[in-house]
Every structure is written in C-alpha cells, then in structure tokens.
Amino acid sequence: MRSKLFVPGARPELFAKALASDADAISIDLEDAVPDDRKAEARDAVRAFLASEAALRSGKQLIVRVNALGSPHFEADLRAVACASLSLVNLPKIESAADVQRAAAVLAHAQTLGRCEGSDIRLLANIETPRALRAAHEIAAAHPKLWGLQLGLGDLFEPHGIDRRTPANVHAAMFAVAMAAAEAGVACCDGAFPDLQDEAGLRAEAQMSRALGFVGKSCIHPRQVAVCNEAFRPDAEKLAQARRIVDAAAQATAQGRGAFVVDGKMIDAPFLARARRLLAIHDEKKK
C-alpha cells in the first residue's frame, strides 16, 4: 500500500475518480471531512459505494476512516461499512489496547448483522495523540484483527506547538511508531503531508518513512499519489539482491551454515529477514 488516497465521505461524486487513480488504496473519510449535519448522508453514500460492483471489482484496498470510538456515530458507521469489499477500518483517536479490543468487538457484531462474517476486515489504528504514542506497542499488539498502525502527525504535533518542519521531530515520532509496529509484527503506514504545494517536502517525508520501514503514505490530493508511489517503489537492484540473499540462504542451510556471503557482504539472520520482508511486500503489491 504505497499510497492511500483520502476521499471525503460526503463527496460520492469523487469515489469513482479515486478508484480510477493510481493510488494503491482508497480511504473514504467519515470523520474530519464530514460535518456533523451530514454524517448520516455520508454514511449512506459510503454504504452504497461499498456495495457496488465497481468497489467489489476495483482491485484496490478499500478503507473507511470511521468516527471516533465513543462518538455517537461510531457504531452506526461500522454497521454501514462492514461488507465484503472493505479491507480496513481506520480507527481515529485510539489511545489504548482496550480501545482496539472494543472496536474489534463492535466490528464483529456489525459483520454478523451484515451477514459478512467471512470477510477479512482488519483494523488500522491511528497513533495521533501523546497518549497513543506512549501506548503504541500495546495498541499494536491488542488484537489479531489489527493490521497496523498509522501515524497522524497533524493531530500529534499541532495542538502542542511541535514544529513539523524540523526533521528530527518527525523522525522521532516515526521511529517510535515503527518500533512499536515491528515489536508487534504489524505494518505501519505514514500519515498525510498537508502542504499540497511542497512536493519536495512530501518526497523527503515519504523517503524518511520508507527508510524507517513504513509500507506507504496517505495522500490528501491525487497529485501526491505519484510522489508516494515512487518513494515506496521497491528498487530493482535491491529486489534482485534480496532474491540472491534468499537463494543463498537456502543453499547455506542445506550445507549447515548460518552465515554466508552475498555480493561481498556477510549475511546472517537479520539481513535475511530484511530480504524476505522486501520480497513479501513486493509480491503483495503485485496481487
């Protein structure tokens, strides 16, 4: 999921355009992008879209960011969107393992009501408050339904006067989320870059998150998709090297060796794990 394009839930005329974009995933927003007096309208529009043939055959990951747990809209949102075409429910303002467990229970009930218990709908939890950042590993490990963590720097930084233009600040938050996700064995996805005019800034932030193991980045405008796809595209030489490492590992194992040399570099378990991870991500993106 190199790129995840946000689409306001109250703008159904944009749904088809988003599907036609080059984004790997579409994230329809029922939270911040929809005013309170249009929540029900947006929910109905998203329900209809997810049930459409276009959604079912799109080949893209379809995600819905629902309203926050504890809001008057949360359970209604899940009942509306729990259907076969949905890949992920994006959970905003998650701050504890208990939050994830409650959300998973509500999702399971919604799937039962919608008769789609067999659909593998997963959860993507936003890390966007100081408390959530502190509890990121507990959140990541809270439930088998959790697919990954998503970093939200706007909510994490802006209310507290933290400067996003300082690369060290961004790196610190990214690193904390990446380590929490790695410990729990789940994915991590980068949040959106707010300045639509600053392509260089978007590219730099995307490259930083990729270097820290993030699988992709959110986009708030179609013009950001190409930059993110490029930033997270596997390098052909690195893929070739990863295949050489995996092939050499099989031969070394057959010979009873735990370490071996590829391209002049000593390779052991951590480097082999990295190579396998890179190939797995590449194979998943080709599906």
Secondary structure, DSSP 8 states (H G I E B T S, - for coil): --EEEEEETT-GGGHHHHHTSS-SEEEEESSTTS-GGGHHHHHHHHHHHHTSHHHHTS-SEEEEE---TTSTTHHHHHHHH-STT--EEEETT--SHHHHHHHHHHHHHHHHHTT-TTS--EEEEEE-SHHHHHTHHHHHTS-TTEEEEEE-HHHHHGGGT--TTSHHHHHHHHHHHHHHHHHHT-EEEB-----TT-HHHHHHHHHHHHHTT---EEESSGGGHHHHHHHTS--HHHHHHHHHHHHHHHHHHHTT-S-EEETTEEE-HHHHHHHHHHHHHHHHHH-
